[in-house]
């Protein structure tokens, strides 16, 4: 939750193929779009500075990391919701079959 507060404070915008999006608009993206965005943010973060344990990360690096963490969380949340909906639909169909057998 702390990441979301920080993103709102910074008024983060996410550059996508659909243009700049707000935090709320991330939830409107498809799983494939979120996956592409997460991959591009991870690549940008990893390439933003050479690897070194001596150098501290810059504010830009921290911003990229925050964006990546948020996009990954939204992606995982939407994937879990999709799995839950699929399970609920399967359970409903199974229960309907059982009720039909009982009715017969």
C-alpha positions as semicolon CSV with decimal commas, in nm:
position;residue;x (nm);y (nm);z (nm)
1;X;0,000;0,000;0,000
2;X;0,294;0,229;0,065
3;X;0,390;0,212;-0,304
4;X;0,048;0,339;-0,405
5;X;0,066;0,630;-0,162
6;X;0,407;0,725;-0,298
7;X;0,283;0,699;-0,657
8;X;-0,011;0,927;-0,581
9;X;0,215;1,178;-0,405
10;X;0,450;1,184;-0,703
11;X;0,159;1,193;-0,948
12;X;0,322;0,910;-1,142
13;X;0,223;0,854;-1,501
14;X;0,298;0,537;-1,692
15;X;0,414;0,558;-2,053
16;X;0,234;0,290;-2,256
17;X;0,145;0,224;-2,618
18;X;-0,187;0,391;-2,536
19;X;-0,016;0,709;-2,409
20;X;0,042;0,833;-2,055
21;X;-0,179;0,656;-1,803
22;X;-0,259;0,728;-1,442
23;X;-0,242;0,471;-1,167
24;X;-0,616;0,406;-1,189
25;X;-0,603;0,353;-1,563
26;X;-0,356;0,067;-1,525
27;X;-0,645;-0,150;-1,413
28;X;-0,812;-0,094;-1,752
29;X;-0,520;-0,250;-1,939
30;X;-0,526;-0,611;-2,052
31;X;-0,293;-0,866;-1,894
32;X;-0,081;-0,868;-2,211
33;X;-0,048;-0,488;-2,207
34;X;0,046;-0,495;-1,838
35;X;0,300;-0,768;-1,905
36;X;0,460;-0,566;-2,187
37;X;0,470;-0,258;-1,965
38;X;0,628;-0,452;-1,677
39;X;0,894;-0,597;-1,908
40;X;0,979;-0,256;-2,052
41;X;0,998;-0,099;-1,705
42;X;1,220;-0,377;-1,578
43;X;1,451;-0,337;-1,878
44;X;1,464;0,041;-1,829
45;X;1,541;-0,003;-1,459
46;X;1,815;-0,258;-1,521
47;X;1,971;-0,047;-1,796
48;X;1,939;0,285;-1,615
49;X;2,276;0,247;-1,449
50;X;2,567;0,009;-1,464
51;X;2,572;-0,255;-1,197
52;X;2,757;-0,151;-0,888
53;X;2,719;-0,216;-0,520
54;X;2,907;0,104;-0,438
55;X;2,690;0,353;-0,625
56;X;2,355;0,447;-0,482
57;X;2,049;0,449;-0,701
58;X;1,935;0,786;-0,834
59;X;1,586;0,929;-0,799
60;X;1,517;0,824;-1,158
61;X;1,609;0,467;-1,068
62;X;1,381;0,477;-0,766
63;X;1,096;0,610;-0,981
64;X;1,142;0,333;-1,235
65;X;1,151;0,073;-0,958
66;X;0,834;0,217;-0,806
67;X;0,658;0,208;-1,142
68;X;0,771;-0,149;-1,203
69;X;0,656;-0,263;-0,858
70;X;0,313;-0,106;-0,907
71;X;0,262;-0,246;-1,257
72;X;0,369;-0,591;-1,137
73;X;0,124;-0,569;-0,845
74;X;-0,162;-0,465;-1,077
75;X;-0,071;-0,748;-1,315
76;X;-0,070;-1,005;-1,034
77;X;-0,396;-0,869;-0,890
78;X;-0,574;-0,891;-1,225
79;X;-0,437;-1,242;-1,289
80;X;-0,559;-1,358;-0,946
81;X;-0,902;-1,207;-1,008
82;X;-0,921;-1,385;-1,343
83;X;-0,829;-1,717;-1,179
84;X;-1,087;-1,663;-0,905
85;X;-1,358;-1,584;-1,160
86;X;-1,268;-1,895;-1,359
87;X;-1,281;-2,111;-1,045
88;X;-1,615;-1,958;-0,945
89;X;-1,758;-2,029;-1,292
90;X;-1,635;-2,390;-1,277
91;X;-1,787;-2,433;-0,931
92;X;-2,117;-2,287;-1,047
93;X;-2,128;-2,521;-1,346
94;X;-2,043;-2,819;-1,123
95;X;-2,314;-2,724;-0,874
96;X;-2,565;-2,686;-1,158
97;X;-2,481;-3,037;-1,277
98;X;-2,534;-3,176;-0,928
99;X;-2,867;-2,998;-0,892
100;X;-2,975;-3,132;-1,231
101;X;-2,885;-3,487;-1,126
102;X;-3,077;-3,444;-0,801
103;X;-3,380;-3,312;-0,992
104;X;-3,376;-3,620;-1,214
